[in-house]
Amino acid sequence: MKKIQKYTAASLAALLIVLFSWLPLNGQAQIERTERPKNVILMIGDGMGISQLSSAYYFPDKKDADREPSFSRFKYIGLVKTSSGREVVTQSPAAATALATGYKTYNSAVGVDLDTVVRENIVEILSRKGYMTGVIATSYVTDATPAGFYAHQPERYMQKEIAMDLLKSDIDFFAGGGSKYFRDSTGVFPFKEHGIEVNYRKLKKIRKPEPGNRYGFLLDLDYMPRMLDGRGDFLPRSTSIAVDFLSTGEAGYFLMVEGSQIDWAGHVNDVDYMKAEVNDFERTINAVMDYAEKNGETLVIVTADHETGGFTLGASGENDGYGDYSIIEPRFASTNHSAALVPVFAFGPGAENFIGVYENTEIFRKLVSLMESE
């Protein structure tokens, strides 16, 4: 009996040695196969703090009232510090530059550092490796946040120069407003000479794209209309069109999608405006999550450049501690940006790298590290 037990124990030990020597190798191989995303969709709610996104839970659009907001679909969540290189409270150009280049800068700068030195952005880095790239905004495509991903200018209001940067950039797809900024000195829109096909009237799928061609949708002279004024499904539709087109590349793609007007609603302290813009952005996130869950190769990051308005969801009534705690009364504390930390939600291959509390520049570093790893 003792011999049988000894033999059995020895066999078990040998089996465990083989098993545990096999598991790390295969486990590591599995991580290497799935940890690195092929694609990245970075979604930025301009001015969207935690209270703004929380409004989607309490004030959803009627057609989305029967489902949980898309923010609940994320497992990996972090917080980001947003101060710029010189100011405690950031503006959008500096925040976009930090997210796109990994460098802190002064508040009005786009794609340059504190000394106005041009800094390479994630679009330029990934384009060299064969990735396709795109930007979408519900403002104009030369606005601060989208510009941070392709332009290099010392001031955000240099719209003509930023527009020319887009023409010369590596961006393969863009959608938003702002067609008026693309006229050159002769009054001509010089898209064709840069290999760009632009639609000024409506969104439509890009069927049989020409190799090497770039595509854009400029659907307004200035910024896109508010949701309250009939913008409709521009953001989810343009995102879907972008994903279909960018997916034709073999290496993968990077797409930045901005819900621009959450910020504008905060600046004017318009609660209904803000709720409508948050719900539109949230609905777009939900569609992207549906795609990413099926695709399996796409990392989705949802964050904000900063918070706007000091927005709160307090109990109704006077500020004496005796209000009606069964009713929410949304309020703004200011008409400006705040220094509040903003959330980061991550889903897909590499999502676990985005938990914690860190500077906004780390989002750039984490993304580049993931996309450049072999």
C-alpha positions in Angstrom: 0.0 0.0 0.0 2.8 2.4 0.8 4.5 1.6 -2.5 1.3 2.5 -4.4 0.9 5.7 -2.4 4.5 6.6 -3.1 4.1 5.9 -6.8 0.9 7.9 -6.9 2.4 10.9 -5.1 5.4 10.8 -7.4 3.1 10.7 -10.4 1.0 13.5 -9.1 4.1 15.6 -8.4 5.4 15.0 -12.0 2.0 15.9 -13.4 1.9 19.1 -11.4 5.4 20.0 -12.6 4.4 19.5 -16.2 1.1 21.4 -15.7 2.6 24.4 -14.0 5.5 24.6 -16.4 2.9 24.6 -19.2 0.5 27.1 -17.8 2.7 30.1 -17.6 4.0 29.7 -21.1 0.6 29.2 -22.6 -0.9 31.8 -20.4 1.7 34.3 -21.4 1.3 33.4 -25.0 -2.5 34.1 -24.7 -1.8 37.5 -23.1 0.6 38.4 -25.9 -2.1 37.4 -28.5 -4.9 39.4 -26.9 -3.3 42.2 -24.8 -2.2 44.3 -27.8 -5.2 45.9 -29.6 -5.3 46.1 -33.3 -7.5 49.2 -33.2 -8.1 52.1 -30.8 -11.3 54.2 -30.5 -10.6 57.2 -28.2 -13.9 58.9 -27.2 -13.6 62.3 -25.6 -16.6 64.0 -24.0 -15.5 67.6 -24.0 -16.3 69.1 -20.6 -17.8 65.8 -19.4 -17.1 65.3 -15.7 -18.6 62.6 -13.5 -21.8 64.5 -12.8 -22.3 65.1 -16.5 -22.0 61.5 -17.3 -24.2 60.6 -14.3 -27.0 62.6 -15.8 -27.4 59.7 -18.4 -28.5 57.5 -15.5 -31.2 60.0 -14.2 -32.2 61.8 -17.4 -31.9 59.3 -20.3 -33.3 60.0 -23.7 -36.8 58.4 -23.9 -35.6 55.9 -26.6 -32.8 54.7 -24.3 -34.8 54.6 -21.0 -35.1 50.8 -21.1 -31.4 50.1 -21.0 -28.6 50.8 -18.6 -26.2 53.6 -19.8 -23.2 52.4 -21.6 -20.8 53.5 -18.9 -21.9 50.5 -16.9 -20.5 48.2 -19.6 -16.9 49.1 -18.6 -14.9 47.0 -16.1 -11.7 49.1 -16.0 -12.1 52.6 -14.8 -9.6 55.3 -13.7 -9.3 59.0 -13.0 -7.2 61.6 -14.8 -5.7 64.8 -13.6 -6.2 67.6 -16.2 -4.1 70.6 -15.3 -2.1 72.1 -18.2 1.6 72.9 -18.2 1.2 76.4 -16.8 -2.3 76.6 -15.5 -4.1 74.7 -12.8 -7.3 74.7 -14.8 -6.8 73.5 -18.4 -8.4 74.6 -21.6 -9.2 72.2 -24.4 -6.1 72.8 -26.6 -3.7 72.0 -23.9 -5.7 69.0 -22.8 -5.9 67.6 -26.4 -2.2 68.2 -26.8 -1.5 66.2 -23.6 -3.7 63.3 -24.8 -2.4 63.3 -28.3 1.4 63.9 -27.7 2.1 63.2 -24.1 3.3 66.7 -23.4 1.8 69.3 -21.1 1.6 72.8 -22.6 0.1 76.2 -22.1 -3.7 76.6 -22.5 -4.0 77.9 -26.0 -1.4 75.7 -27.7 -2.2 73.0 -30.2 0.4 70.2 -30.7 3.4 72.2 -29.4 5.0 72.1 -26.0 5.6 75.0 -23.5 8.4 76.3 -25.7 6.3 76.0 -28.9 8.4 73.1 -30.0 6.4 70.8 -32.3 5.7 67.5 -30.6 4.8 64.3 -32.6 1.2 63.1 -32.0 -0.2 59.6 -31.9 -1.7 59.9 -35.4 1.8 60.7 -36.8 3.4 57.9 -34.8 0.9 55.2 -35.8 0.6 56.4 -39.5 4.3 55.5 -39.9 3.5 52.0 -38.9 0.7 51.7 -41.5 -2.3 52.4 -39.2 -5.3 54.3 -40.7 -6.5 57.3 -38.6 -9.5 59.5 -38.2 -11.1 62.3 -36.2 -14.8 63.2 -35.6 -16.3 66.2 -33.8 -19.7 67.7 -33.2 -18.1 71.2 -33.4 -15.8 72.0 -36.3 -13.0 69.7 -37.3 -10.4 72.5 -36.7 -11.6 73.0 -33.2 -9.2 72.5 -30.3 -9.7 68.8 -29.5 -9.6 67.3 -33.0 -6.8 69.7 -33.9 -4.7 68.3 -31.1 -4.5 65.0 -33.1 -3.1 66.5 -36.3 -2.1 70.2 -36.0 0.9 72.1 -34.6 0.1 75.7 -34.0 1.0 78.1 -31.1 -2.6 79.4 -30.8 -5.9 77.5 -31.1 -7.6 80.4 -33.0 -5.3 80.1 -36.0 -8.1 78.2 -37.8 -6.8 78.7 -41.3 -3.4 77.4 -40.4 -5.0 74.5 -38.5 -7.1 73.6 -41.5 -4.0 73.6 -43.7 -2.4 71.3 -41.2 -5.3 68.9 -41.6 -4.8 68.9 -45.4 -1.1 68.0 -45.0 -1.7 65.6 -42.1 -1.9 61.8 -42.1 -5.6 61.8 -41.2 -7.5 59.4 -43.5 -11.0 60.3 -42.3 -12.7 63.3 -40.7 -16.2 64.4 -40.0 -17.8 67.5 -38.5 -18.4 71.1 -39.3 -16.1 74.0 -40.3 -15.9 74.0 -44.1 -15.4 77.8 -44.1 -11.9 77.4 -42.7 -10.6 75.4 -45.7 -10.7 78.0 -48.4 -7.2 79.0 -49.5 -6.0 82.5 -50.4 -7.8 82.2 -53.8 -11.1 81.1 -52.3 -10.7 77.5 -53.4 -11.1 74.4 -51.3 -7.8 72.6 -52.1 -9.0 69.1 -51.1 -8.4 67.3 -54.4 -4.8 68.2 -54.6 -4.3 66.5 -51.2 -6.2 63.4 -52.3 -9.2 64.1 -50.1 -12.8 63.5 -51.2 -15.2 65.7 -49.2 -19.0 65.5 -48.9 -20.6 68.8 -47.9 -24.2 67.6 -47.8 -24.8 64.3 -46.0 -23.3 61.3 -44.4 -23.0 58.2 -46.5 -21.0 55.0 -46.5 -17.7 55.0 -48.4 -18.2 52.3 -50.9 -15.2 50.9 -52.7 -12.7 53.5 -51.4 -9.8 54.2 -53.7 -6.5 53.0 -52.3 -4.6 55.9 -50.8 -7.7 58.3 -50.9 -8.8 60.2 -47.9 -12.4 61.1 -47.0 -14.1 63.9 -45.2 -17.6 65.1 -44.3 -17.9 68.8 -43.6 -21.7 69.3 -43.1 -21.8 72.9 -41.9 -19.9 76.1 -42.6 -19.2 76.4 -38.9 -20.0 74.0 -36.1 -22.6 71.2 -36.3 -26.1 72.0 -34.9 -27.0 71.2 -31.3 -28.9 68.0 -30.6 -31.8 70.3 -29.5 -31.7 71.9 -32.9 -31.9 68.7 -35.0 -28.4 67.3 -35.4 -29.9 63.9 -35.2 -27.7 60.8 -35.4 -24.7 62.5 -36.9 -22.3 61.3 -34.2 -23.1 57.5 -34.1 -23.5 57.4 -37.9 -20.3 59.2 -38.7 -18.5 56.9 -36.2 -20.0 53.8 -37.9 -18.9 55.1 -41.3 -15.4 55.8 -40.0 -15.0 52.4 -38.5 -16.2 50.7 -41.7 -13.7 52.7 -43.8 -10.8 52.6 -41.4 -11.2 48.8 -41.0 -10.2 48.4 -44.6 -6.6 49.0 -43.6 -4.5 45.9 -42.8 -2.5 47.2 -39.9 -5.3 48.6 -37.8 -6.7 52.0 -37.0 -6.9 54.9 -34.5 -10.1 56.9 -34.3 -10.8 59.9 -32.1 -14.5 60.7 -31.5 -15.5 63.9 -29.6 -18.8 64.9 -28.1 -17.8 68.5 -28.4 -20.9 70.4 -27.2 -21.2 69.0 -23.7 -18.6 71.6 -23.0 -20.6 74.4 -24.7 -23.7 73.5 -22.7 -21.6 73.9 -19.5 -20.3 77.3 -20.5 -23.9 78.6 -20.9 -25.2 76.7 -17.9 -28.0 75.1 -20.1 -29.1 71.9 -18.4 -31.3 70.6 -21.2 -28.6 71.3 -23.8 -26.1 69.4 -21.7 -28.4 66.4 -21.1 -29.1 66.1 -24.8 -25.4 66.2 -25.7 -24.4 63.7 -23.0 -27.2 61.3 -24.2 -26.0 61.6 -27.8 -22.4 60.9 -26.8 -23.6 58.0 -24.5 -25.6 56.5 -27.4 -22.5 56.6 -29.6 -20.5 54.9 -26.9 -23.1 52.2 -26.7 -22.9 51.5 -30.4 -19.1 51.5 -30.3 -19.2 49.0 -27.4 -21.5 46.7 -29.4 -19.0 46.8 -32.2 -16.0 46.3 -29.9 -17.5 43.3 -28.1 -18.0 41.5 -31.5 -14.7 42.6 -33.0 -12.5 41.5 -30.1 -9.5 43.5 -31.4 -10.5 47.0 -30.5 -9.6 49.0 -27.4 -12.2 51.6 -26.5 -11.2 54.5 -24.2 -13.8 57.0 -23.0 -12.6 60.1 -21.2 -12.9 63.9 -21.1 -10.4 66.7 -21.6 -11.7 68.5 -18.5 -15.0 69.3 -16.6 -17.0 72.4 -17.5 -19.4 74.3 -15.2 -18.9 72.6 -11.9 -22.0 70.6 -12.6 -23.8 68.9 -9.8 -26.9 66.7 -9.3 -28.1 67.9 -5.9 -31.3 67.5 -4.0 -33.9 70.1 -4.9 -34.7 73.0 -2.7 -32.7 75.5 -0.7 -29.0 74.9 0.2 -29.9 74.4 3.9 -29.8 70.7 4.1 -33.5 70.4 4.1 -34.3 70.1 0.5 -36.4 67.4 -1.2 -34.1 64.4 -1.4 -36.5 62.6 -3.8 -35.9 65.1 -6.6 -32.7 65.9 -8.4 -32.1 69.6 -9.3 -29.1 69.9 -11.7 -27.0 73.0 -11.1 -23.9 74.6 -12.4 -21.4 76.4 -10.1 -19.7 78.5 -12.9 -19.6 79.1 -16.6 -16.0 78.0 -16.8 -13.8 74.9 -16.7 -12.9 73.3 -13.4 -9.8 71.4 -12.1 -11.9 68.3 -11.2 -10.5 65.0 -12.1 -12.2 63.3 -15.0 -13.0 59.6 -15.5 -11.4 57.1 -17.9 -13.3 54.0 -19.0 -11.5 51.3 -20.9 -12.7 48.1 -22.7 -11.0 45.6 -24.8 -7.4 44.3 -25.2 -5.1 46.3 -22.9 -8.0 47.9 -20.9 -6.5 46.8 -17.6 -3.7 49.3 -18.1 -6.0 52.3 -17.6 -7.1 51.8 -14.0 -5.7 54.1 -11.3 -5.2 57.9 -10.9 -2.7 59.5 -13.3 -1.9 62.5 -15.5 -3.7 62.9 -18.8 -0.4 62.5 -20.6 -0.3 58.9 -19.5 -3.2 58.1 -21.8 -0.9 58.9 -24.7 2.0 56.8 -23.3 -0.2 53.8 -22.5 -1.8 53.9 -26.0 1.5 54.2 -27.8 3.1 51.5 -25.7 0.2 49.1 -26.4 0.0 49.9 -30.2 3.8 49.8 -30.7 4.4 46.6 -28.8 5.0 43.4 -30.9 
